[in-house]
Amino acid sequence: MRRPTPITACALTGLVLLAASGRAMADFLPGQFITHSQESWGGAPAPGNAAQLLMDRFDFVYPTGSVEVGVGGPGGFSAIFTSGPAVLDYLPASGGPDPLNQDLLDPTSTSSGVLGGQVLALRLNVDFNKAGYLVGRMIAISHLVFASTHP
């Protein structure tokens, strides 16, 4: 099986989602995957919504006490969030999409702007799905990969 070609965020044309088996996943159906936007994750908590799920289950999904997005360690920069309220204080993120320019702990904003919010929302969707709190009808979100349709 040919390995998917790595892509950058600015080259999202001609992409398909592949299951871990390498089978192309086309024509997704409603309810097949359950995800939330950064606006939903960062909204006002209320029974049954994503923000309340975040508040109720952060410690179960992240038993080590934090979620990190970005490039951790000496090779890059990352943002670490240590609680549901810290995530709520950050999301939804705004501003132009740029790279992180420093390591951050529980930031309320970052140099990455809206891109940082989208990345954190994606991470929350994958992690909460993997933990069984966002269960759809097919495979786990973490088993999907982006792949270029170009050779």
Secondary structure, DSSP 4 states (H G I P E B T S, - for coil): -PPPPP--TT--SSEEEEETTS-EE-S--TTSS----HHHHTS---TTSHHHHHHHHHHHH-TTS-EEEE--STTS-EEEE-SHHHHHHHPSP-S------S-EES-S--TTHHHHHHHHHHHHHHHHHHTTSS--SSS-GGGEEEEES--
